[in-house]
Amino acid sequence: MRFRVRPVVALALFVLFAAGPALAQGLTLPPSGDNQRAKVVQHIGPVKVSVDYSSPRVVLKGTDRRGMIWGKLVPYGLSDLGFNNCTSCPWRAGANMNTVFSTSNDVKIEGQSLPAGSYGLHMIPGETEWTVIFSKDTSSWGSFSYDPKLDALRVTVKPEKSPYHEWLTFEFTDREPEKAVVALKWEELAVPITITVPGAKEIYVEILRKELRSDLGFYPSNWRMAADYCIQNKVDLPEALAWARKAVTDPNVGEQNFQNLTTLWRAELANGLDADAAKTLDKALASPTATPILIHYLGRQLLGEGKKAEAMKIFQTNAKRFPNQWPVNVGLMRAYAAMGDKKKALEYAKLAAPQAPDPLNKKNLENMVKLLEEGKDIPQ
């Protein structure tokens, strides 16, 4: 007996299977319209930000649509997409499924707060101003199901002229430790969006707290580096003091070496414990783990902070413990030069030059000797 498909049933099956991508779940097929998937990821300090999107192109099947993208293919304002009762729909900011913007932590978009999470990214294009929409709906096809009630945030931005981009692309165009700009670029237009990270330093400290509760907390150097971060960035200073003390005195992980002691010294100074800090510095400089180069670097740090007198004391202590060694003479050269005593600086430069451990350092010191002989300043 032959199986026959009635014409009406056959037509229904054709319409059903041609209806859309939902029926292709589980199969690996080319993306609809050959709009390839793409993803861009950027860390802004401690925060991870990503944009996951499908990328249409300008030239499609031999048709060059340059000049026909903005205001035509992508209309200005809201549009009636003729599906799912969305009569005032934004643009999907890409193709196919939602473009998804994700952030690991709370951020600010164009100065407005956006909580950590993932968002469907939509846009309302305009000739001179665009509205960027972050929707709580991330799993829809395009903007056909867009609901303004699900908006988490709307911001306005200004479009810019851009070098030609055949494929729609998201790029992080400006990157700073606490700020970045992500721009949609397509054809000859860019739509930049500024992202800032409020409290980036505090986020780093929270990450350090978690890490120090793991196996990383068994190493005194990690407690020291965590304390150093807080001291250098003037954040959570009481906690920096506690961490520095643990690096030195904890019976399980503490170690009284030069580096740990100098971090404790800085933590005590940062917390106003000057008398304790003076004692700790004396311990550090007298420590058997103190080397000429470690003491030299401490003096250099103080010079870099503009603390010339304090640096001089460190370099002089180095000279008493380790007389006439290369890093010691280099340090005294720099200290006297910083204090304006070029004659004494020249004296130590001439001692240091023949002691240099390699040709590059020897050449640099010979150049400094020449500068000082000419009465000129040396680079610090």
N, C-alpha and C positions, 0 to 999 in steps of 0.2 A: 504494500500500500504506500503510495507516494504521499510525502508531506507537502502540503500546499500552503503558502502564505497569502492570505487575502491582500488585495491592493491597499486597503485602508490600514490594515495592521502593518504592512511593510512600510507605508509612509510614516506611521506613528513611530516605528522603530528607528527610521532614518532621522526623524526630528529629535527623538530622544537621545540618540548617540552623538548627534551633532550639536547638542545643546550647549556644552561647555566643559570646562576642565574638571569639574567635580567628579565626572564619571570616569576619569582616567587615573583616579587615585591608585597608588601602588605601582603604576607603570612608569618607566623611565622614557619619556618622550621629549622632543624639543619643546622649549617654552612657547606659549602662544605668541604668534607674531614674530617669532625668533628674537624676542626681547630678553636677552641673556641676563641671568641673575648676576648681581655684583654686591660686594660688601666692602665698606671702608671702616677701619677701626683706628681710633686715636686715643692715646692716654693724655689727659690734661692733668699733670701732676699725678695724684693718686687715683684719679677718676677715669674709668674706661667708658668711652662713648663710641657708638657705632651707628651706621646707617646701612640698612639692608634693603635693596631695591632691585627692580627690573629695569633694564636700560634700552629704551627705544633708540632708533637712529634717524638721521635726517634723510638720507637717500634710501628709499624703500622700494625694492623690486624695480630698480632702474629709474625711479622717479625722484628727481632732486627737489626736495621740499624746502630748500633754503629760502627764507623770506616768507614762508607760509606757515611757520610754526606758531609764533606768538600772535595772539589775537585772532587766529584762524583755526589751525588744528587744536591748539590750546587756547580756547576763547578767554577773553578778559571777563572778569566777574564770575558769578555763579551760573551754572548751566542746568538745563533740564536734560538729563541723560536718558529719559524715556524708559526707565526701568525701575521697578521696586518703589515707585511713588517718590523717587528723589527728584523733585522739580527744581531744587535750588542746591545744586551739588558743587563742591569745590573740585579742583583737579587733584588727581591721585599722586602727583609729584613723582611720576615714573610711569610704569606700565604694569599690567596684570595685577597680582595681589598687592595689598597695602605696602607702601614703602614704610619701613619700621625704623623709628629712631629709638635707641636704647641708651640708658645711662646707669652706671653702677651706683651712683650716689646722687643726692640732690644737687642740682645745678641752677644757674640762672640763664634764661634765654632772653637776650635783649633787655637784661635788667629785671626780668620777671621770674619768679620762682617756679621750678618744675621739679617735682619729687622724683626720686630714683624709680626706674621702671622702664617699660617699653610702651611706645605710642605709635599709632598710625599717623603718618605724616601726610597732610594735605595742604594745598595752597590755593589761594584765590588770587590769580594773576591780575595785574593792572598795568597800565602804560607807565605810571610813575611810582606806584606803590603796590606792594604785595602783602597779603595777609597769610601768615604761616600758622597752621592749625596742628596742634598735638592732641590726637584723639585717644581715648582709652580703648577704642576698638582697634585691634592689631591683626585680626584674622579674616578680614573681609576681602572680597575681590574688588579692587579699585575703590571708587567712591560711590558705587551704586547703592550701598547700604549706609551711607554717611548719615549720622544723626547728631545734630549740634548739641543735644543734651549730653553727649559723651565727651564733649570738648574738655580737655584738662587745661589747655592754655591756648590763647591766640596772641600773636605779636605781629607788628607791622615792620616791614623792611623795605629798603630801596633797591631795585634792580640795577645792575651795572652792565656796561659793555664788556664783552669778553672775547678773547681769541676763539676762533672757530673750534667747536667740539662736535664731531660727527655723532658720537654716542652720548646720550644723557649720562652725566657723571656727577657724583658727589665727591668733592675734594676738601681736605682741610688745608686752607690757604695760608692762615696765620696761626702760629703755635707759640704759646708762652707757657711758663710753669703753671699759671692759674687761669689761662684764657686761651681760647682758640676760635677760629672762624671756620665754619663748614659752609661750602657754597655749592648749590646746584648749578651745574653748567651744561648748557645745551645750545647748539647752533652758535649764535654770537651773543648770548645773554648769560649773566651770572646772577644768582640770588643768594647773597651772603647772609649768614645767620651767626650772630655772636653768642658764644657760650662762655660763661665764667663759672669758676668753682669757688663759692664762698667757704671760708674756713678750711682751705687746703692743708694748712699746717696741722690743724687739729685732727683732720682725717688721717694724716700720716701718723700722728701720735697714737690714735686709736688702733691703727694697723700694727704699730710697734707693740702696743700692750698685748694684742692677741698673739703676736709672734713670740713674745717673750714668755707666754704661758705654754708654748710648745717646747719641743726638744731644743729649740734655739736658745732657750733660757738657761741651758747648762754651760754656756760659754761666756766667761766674764767679758770678753771683747764685745759681745753683742749688747750687754748692759751698758758698757762704756759708749759704744757708738750711738745707742738710743739716747743716752744722756747728752752726748755731744750735739745731736740733732736739736734737742730742745733748747740747749744753751745758745747755740748759734742762731736759732730762729726766735729766741725769747718767748717761748711758749711752754706752759706747764712746768715752770721752773722748780716748784717743790717736788714734783715727780722726778724731774731730772736729778735733783739732789738724792732722792731715795735710790734711783737707779745707779748713780755714781757710787754711792756708799755700798750698795750690794756688790758692784764690780770689785770693790777693794776688800770689804770686810766679811761678806757672807761666808759662813764656815764651809759651805758646800761648793760654791762656785767662785768665791772671791779670790783675788790675786793682787798682792801689793807690788805691782811693777810701775815703772816710770809713767807709762801712758795712762794707766788707770788712775794713778795718783794725781796727775796733772788735770785729768778730767774732773776728779773730785774737787781739786783746788778751784777750777773754774765754776763748778756748780755752787761751791760755798760762797765764792765772790758774788755770783748772780743772785744768791739768796740773802746777801747782806751779812754773811758770817765771816767778816774780814780776819778776825783773830784766828779762827779755825783754818782759814785759807792759808795764812802765812805759815802755820805749822805744817800743813799738808804739802806746801811747795818745798819747804826745807827737806821733808822726807823724800820727795820726788827727786830733788837734785842730789841727795846723798845716797839714793838707792843704788845697789849694785847692778841694777838693770839699766841705769842711765848710761848712755853712750855719748861720745862727743857729737855725733850727728843728731841724736834725739834732742839733746839740749840745744844744739844749734837751731833746729827747726822750731823749737819753742820760742827762742829769741826772735826768729824771723816772723813768727805769727804776731808777736807783740809789736814788732816794727810795722807790720802791715796794718795793725790797729791804731797806729800813731802813738803808741806808748813807748817813747824813746828811752826814757830813764829806766823804766822797768826792763826793757830789752837789754840795755847796757849792763844791768846787774846780772842778768842771765848769762850774757856772753863773758863777763868777767869771772863768774863762778865756773863756767866751762874752762876758762884759761887756768884757773887754780887746780881743777881736777885733772885736766888733760893738757898740760902746757905744750905750746909750740906744735900743735897738730893742725893739719890743713883746715878742717871745718872750724876750728877754734879761731885761727887767724882770719879766715874769711868773715866770720861773725863780727870780730872786733873791727875789721875794715868797714863793714857795713854800719855798725853802730856809731863809730866815730864820724863817718861820712854823714850819717843822718843827723848827728849833733852839730855838724858844720865844721868839724876839725879835720880838714883835708890833709894836714901834715901827718897826723897820727894815722889816718886812714891809709895814706900812701905807705907808711912804714909797714903796716900789717899786710897790705896788698903785695908788697915786694917779698914778704916772707911766705905768703900763701901761693904765689904763682909757681915757684919751682916744686912745691909740694903737691900740685894738682894731680889727681889720680888718673887723668885721661887727657888726650889732646884738646878736646872741646873745652873742658874747664880751664885748662892751661891758657888757651887762646883768649877766653873771656876775661881771665884775670890779667893777662898782659894788656888787653884793651883798657881795663880799668886803671891799671898802672899809668898808662899813657894819658887817660883823661884826668887823673888826679895830678899828674905832673904838669898838665896844662891849666890846672886850677879849675877844672870843670867838675860838675856833679856826676856821680855814677848812678846808673839805674838801680833802684831798690827791688 
